[in-house]
Amino acid sequence: MIRKTRMLIPVIFALAIALGVDVAEARDHVVQAYLDPGTGSLIIQVLLASLVGMGFAMKMFWAHIAAFFSKFFAGKQSDDKQ
């Protein structure tokens, strides 16, 4: 697992640099845009749907998430009991 993590670090670093350059280039352009009231409600709807979706995913996979984190904390609890 450590080997996979070491392989991902250069990829993440390259993506961060690419996104930083892209943001720097986009900042120099003047953009004139009109946002109507429907755009605001769409943004709110997307945010709420994302929160509900994350809550549903947590509910569906809670046993897997709890088992994953219990691996890290199970050893500490057994040491305290002895």
N, CA and C atoms as an extended XYZ file, in Angstrom:
246
Properties=species:S:1:pos:R:3:atomname:S:1:resname:S:1:resid:I:1 pbc="F F F"
N         0.827       -1.189        0.000 N   MET     1
C         0.000        0.000        0.000 CA  MET     1
C         0.870        1.251        0.000 C   MET     1
N         2.015        1.195        0.650 N   ILE     2
C         2.910        2.345        0.670 CA  ILE     2
C         3.445        2.617       -0.729 C   ILE     2
N         3.692        1.567       -1.494 N   ARG     3
C         4.202        1.723       -2.850 CA  ARG     3
C         3.197        2.486       -3.716 C   ARG     3
N         1.898        2.184       -3.574 N   LYS     4
C         0.875        2.887       -4.338 CA  LYS     4
C         0.828        4.355       -3.956 C   LYS     4
N         0.970        4.641       -2.678 N   THR     5
C         0.946        6.023       -2.216 CA  THR     5
C         2.141        6.793       -2.768 C   THR     5
N         3.293        6.174       -2.792 N   ARG     6
C         4.482        6.835       -3.324 CA  ARG     6
C         4.336        7.116       -4.810 C   ARG     6
N         3.630        6.272       -5.521 N   MET     7
C         3.433        6.482       -6.953 CA  MET     7
C         2.442        7.610       -7.214 C   MET     7
N         1.514        7.850       -6.290 N   LEU     8
C         0.505        8.880       -6.488 CA  LEU     8
C         1.024       10.284       -6.210 C   LEU     8
N         2.034       10.408       -5.393 N   ILE     9
C         2.529       11.731       -5.014 CA  ILE     9
C         2.973       12.554       -6.232 C   ILE     9
N         3.765       12.032       -7.174 N   PRO    10
C         4.126       12.839       -8.339 CA  PRO    10
C         2.927       13.208       -9.215 C   PRO    10
N         1.948       12.325       -9.285 N   VAL    11
C         0.755       12.615      -10.090 CA  VAL    11
C        -0.028       13.755       -9.467 C   VAL    11
N        -0.217       13.709       -8.169 N   ILE    12
C        -0.940       14.777       -7.478 CA  ILE    12
C        -0.179       16.093       -7.592 C   ILE    12
N         1.126       16.051       -7.473 N   PHE    13
C         1.942       17.258       -7.598 CA  PHE    13
C         1.818       17.855       -9.001 C   PHE    13
N         1.847       17.016      -10.033 N   ALA    14
C         1.725       17.494      -11.409 CA  ALA    14
C         0.345       18.101      -11.649 C   ALA    14
N        -0.694       17.498      -11.105 N   LEU    15
C        -2.037       18.056      -11.257 CA  LEU    15
C        -2.163       19.409      -10.561 C   LEU    15
N        -1.565       19.533       -9.386 N   ALA    16
C        -1.623       20.804       -8.665 CA  ALA    16
C        -0.931       21.906       -9.454 C   ALA    16
N         0.198       21.592      -10.055 N   ILE    17
C         0.907       22.587      -10.858 CA  ILE    17
C         0.083       22.957      -12.094 C   ILE    17
N        -0.490       21.960      -12.764 N   ALA    18
C        -1.287       22.228      -13.965 CA  ALA    18
C        -2.504       23.078      -13.634 C   ALA    18
N        -3.182       22.787      -12.536 N   LEU    19
C        -4.346       23.573      -12.159 CA  LEU    19
C        -3.944       24.981      -11.743 C   LEU    19
N        -2.819       25.116      -11.076 N   GLY    20
C        -2.355       26.445      -10.677 CA  GLY    20
C        -2.044       27.316      -11.869 C   GLY    20
N        -1.431       26.754      -12.898 N   VAL    21
C        -1.130       27.509      -14.117 CA  VAL    21
C        -2.420       27.893      -14.822 C   VAL    21
N        -3.377       26.982      -14.878 N   ASP    22
C        -4.645       27.245      -15.540 CA  ASP    22
C        -5.410       28.357      -14.830 C   ASP    22
N        -5.415       28.350      -13.504 N   VAL    23
C        -6.099       29.392      -12.746 CA  VAL    23
C        -5.414       30.732      -12.951 C   VAL    23
N        -4.100       30.749      -13.009 N   ALA    24
C        -3.361       31.997      -13.217 CA  ALA    24
C        -3.672       32.582      -14.590 C   ALA    24
N        -3.800       31.745      -15.605 N   GLU    25
C        -4.131       32.241      -16.941 CA  GLU    25
C        -5.564       32.738      -17.009 C   GLU    25
N        -6.477       32.079      -16.351 N   ALA    26
C        -7.882       32.467      -16.390 CA  ALA    26
C        -8.122       33.773      -15.643 C   ALA    26
N        -7.295       34.083      -14.685 N   ARG    27
C        -7.471       35.291      -13.888 CA  ARG    27
C        -7.205       36.550      -14.706 C   ARG    27
N        -6.400       36.457      -15.756 N   ASP    28
C        -6.039       37.628      -16.539 CA  ASP    28
C        -7.125       38.068      -17.511 C   ASP    28
N        -8.112       37.235      -17.783 N   HIS    29
C        -9.149       37.559      -18.751 CA  HIS    29
C       -10.306       38.274      -18.072 C   HIS    29
N       -10.870       39.263      -18.776 N   VAL    30
C       -12.040       39.962      -18.285 CA  VAL    30
C       -13.266       39.209      -18.776 C   VAL    30
N       -14.129       38.847      -17.853 N   VAL    31
C       -15.326       38.097      -18.204 CA  VAL    31
C       -16.539       38.924      -17.831 C   VAL    31
N       -17.434       39.083      -18.788 N   GLN    32
C       -18.685       39.761      -18.526 CA  GLN    32
C       -19.790       38.730      -18.660 C   GLN    32
N       -20.444       38.432      -17.554 N   ALA    33
C       -21.462       37.397      -17.568 CA  ALA    33
C       -22.668       37.862      -16.755 C   ALA    33
N       -23.804       37.331      -17.113 N   TYR    34
C       -25.040       37.635      -16.400 CA  TYR    34
C       -25.531       36.360      -15.738 C   TYR    34
N       -25.749       36.418      -14.452 N   LEU    35
C       -26.295       35.279      -13.722 CA  LEU    35
C       -27.723       35.607      -13.322 C   LEU    35
N       -28.675       34.901      -13.893 N   ASP    36
C       -30.068       35.148      -13.538 CA  ASP    36
C       -30.429       34.427      -12.238 C   ASP    36
N       -31.594       34.727      -11.663 N   PRO    37
C       -31.967       34.099      -10.388 CA  PRO    37
C       -32.040       32.574      -10.458 C   PRO    37
N       -32.310       32.018      -11.613 N   GLY    38
C       -32.364       30.567      -11.748 CA  GLY    38
C       -31.016       29.915      -11.494 C   GLY    38
N       -29.937       30.630      -11.770 N   THR    39
C       -28.601       30.089      -11.540 CA  THR    39
C       -28.347       29.888      -10.050 C   THR    39
N       -28.771       30.844       -9.242 N   GLY    40
C       -28.596       30.725       -7.792 CA  GLY    40
C       -29.355       29.539       -7.231 C   GLY    40
N       -30.599       29.357       -7.702 N   SER    41
C       -31.380       28.218       -7.209 CA  SER    41
C       -30.774       26.901       -7.687 C   SER    41
N       -30.183       26.881       -8.868 N   LEU    42
C       -29.523       25.672       -9.357 CA  LEU    42
C       -28.317       25.330       -8.492 C   LEU    42
N       -27.544       26.339       -8.131 N   ILE    43
C       -26.373       26.110       -7.280 CA  ILE    43
C       -26.803       25.571       -5.914 C   ILE    43
N       -27.848       26.144       -5.338 N   ILE    44
C       -28.358       25.666       -4.045 CA  ILE    44
C       -28.856       24.233       -4.171 C   ILE    44
N       -29.557       23.926       -5.279 N   GLN    45
C       -30.065       22.577       -5.486 CA  GLN    45
C       -28.923       21.561       -5.608 C   GLN    45
N       -27.873       21.924       -6.301 N   VAL    46
C       -26.727       21.025       -6.449 CA  VAL    46
C       -26.047       20.795       -5.100 C   VAL    46
N       -25.882       21.850       -4.314 N   LEU    47
C       -25.264       21.703       -2.994 CA  LEU    47
C       -26.099       20.821       -2.069 C   LEU    47
N       -27.407       21.037       -2.061 N   LEU    48
C       -28.272       20.215       -1.214 CA  LEU    48
C       -28.286       18.766       -1.676 C   LEU    48
N       -28.334       18.541       -2.982 N   ALA    49
C       -28.318       17.178       -3.497 CA  ALA    49
C       -27.003       16.479       -3.160 C   ALA    49
N       -25.905       17.228       -3.178 N   SER    50
C       -24.613       16.648       -2.808 CA  SER    50
C       -24.602       16.237       -1.341 C   SER    50
N       -25.130       17.085       -0.477 N   LEU    51
C       -25.182       16.752        0.947 CA  LEU    51
C       -26.068       15.536        1.208 C   LEU    51
N       -27.221       15.477        0.551 N   VAL    52
C       -28.111       14.338        0.723 CA  VAL    52
C       -27.449       13.072        0.177 C   VAL    52
N       -26.771       13.187       -0.956 N   GLY    53
C       -26.078       12.032       -1.530 CA  GLY    53
C       -24.968       11.527       -0.633 C   GLY    53
N       -24.200       12.441       -0.036 N   MET    54
C       -23.146       12.018        0.892 CA  MET    54
C       -23.742       11.349        2.130 C   MET    54
N       -24.856       11.887        2.621 N   GLY    55
C       -25.516       11.272        3.770 CA  GLY    55
C       -26.015        9.874        3.450 C   GLY    55
N       -26.590        9.703        2.266 N   PHE    56
C       -27.067        8.384        1.856 CA  PHE    56
C       -25.910        7.408        1.693 C   PHE    56
N       -24.805        7.868        1.118 N   ALA    57
C       -23.633        7.004        0.956 CA  ALA    57
C       -23.075        6.605        2.318 C   ALA    57
N       -23.048        7.532        3.267 N   MET    58
C       -22.575        7.213        4.614 CA  MET    58
C       -23.482        6.171        5.253 C   MET    58
N       -24.795        6.306        5.040 N   LYS    59
C       -25.737        5.356        5.618 CA  LYS    59
C       -25.539        3.969        5.015 C   LYS    59
N       -25.335        3.907        3.713 N   MET    60
C       -25.213        2.625        3.033 CA  MET    60
C       -23.897        1.921        3.375 C   MET    60
N       -22.824        2.684        3.525 N   PHE    61
C       -21.505        2.093        3.720 CA  PHE    61
C       -20.966        2.290        5.133 C   PHE    61
N       -21.831        2.589        6.093 N   TRP    62
C       -21.369        2.896        7.442 CA  TRP    62
C       -20.626        1.717        8.070 C   TRP    62
N       -21.090        0.500        7.812 N   ALA    63
C       -20.419       -0.673        8.390 CA  ALA    63
C       -18.996       -0.792        7.851 C   ALA    63
N       -18.810       -0.524        6.567 N   HIS    64
C       -17.471       -0.594        5.983 CA  HIS    64
C       -16.577        0.527        6.517 C   HIS    64
N       -17.139        1.708        6.666 N   ILE    65
C       -16.370        2.845        7.177 CA  ILE    65
C       -15.966        2.591        8.625 C   ILE    65
N       -16.906        2.093        9.442 N   ALA    66
C       -16.606        1.807       10.850 CA  ALA    66
C       -15.554        0.711       10.970 C   ALA    66
N       -15.636       -0.313       10.120 N   ALA    67
C       -14.653       -1.393       10.161 CA  ALA    67
C       -13.270       -0.887        9.766 C   ALA    67
N       -13.221        0.012        8.792 N   PHE    68
C       -11.940        0.575        8.355 CA  PHE    68
C       -11.268        1.348        9.486 C   PHE    68
N       -12.024        2.214       10.170 N   PHE    69
C       -11.428        3.010       11.233 CA  PHE    69
C       -11.212        2.211       12.511 C   PHE    69
N       -11.963        1.130       12.701 N   SER    70
C       -11.759        0.328       13.901 CA  SER    70
C       -10.420       -0.400       13.860 C   SER    70
N        -9.867       -0.606       12.673 N   LYS    71
C        -8.547       -1.226       12.569 CA  LYS    71
C        -7.482       -0.349       13.231 C   LYS    71
N        -7.648        0.964       13.128 N   PHE    72
C        -6.658        1.884       13.680 CA  PHE    72
C        -6.805        2.045       15.190 C   PHE    72
N        -8.037        1.984       15.677 N   PHE    73
C        -8.275        2.260       17.086 CA  PHE    73
C        -8.502        1.016       17.923 C   PHE    73
N        -8.624       -0.146       17.308 N   ALA    74
C        -8.885       -1.381       18.061 CA  ALA    74
C        -7.691       -1.750       18.937 C   ALA    74
N        -6.482       -1.567       18.460 N   GLY    75
C        -5.295       -1.892       19.237 CA  GLY    75
C        -5.161       -1.027       20.470 C   GLY    75
N        -5.519        0.224       20.384 N   LYS    76
C        -5.419        1.120       21.529 CA  LYS    76
C        -6.432        0.758       22.600 C   LYS    76
N        -7.624        0.322       22.210 N   GLN    77
C        -8.644       -0.050       23.195 CA  GLN    77
C        -8.251       -1.327       23.919 C   GLN    77
N        -7.672       -2.301       23.211 N   SER    78
C        -7.309       -3.548       23.868 CA  SER    78
C        -6.147       -3.345       24.840 C   SER    78
N        -5.265       -2.400       24.575 N   ASP    79
C        -4.168       -2.101       25.488 CA  ASP    79
C        -4.673       -1.479       26.781 C   ASP    79
N        -5.714       -0.640       26.677 N   ASP    80
C        -6.256        0.011       27.858 CA  ASP    80
C        -6.966       -0.971       28.778 C   ASP    80
N        -7.580       -2.005       28.210 N   LYS    81
C        -8.330       -2.956       29.019 CA  LYS    81
C        -7.413       -3.886       29.803 C   LYS    81
N        -6.208       -4.108       29.356 N   GLN    82
C        -5.301       -5.045       30.034 CA  GLN    82
C        -4.578       -4.369       31.111 C   GLN    82
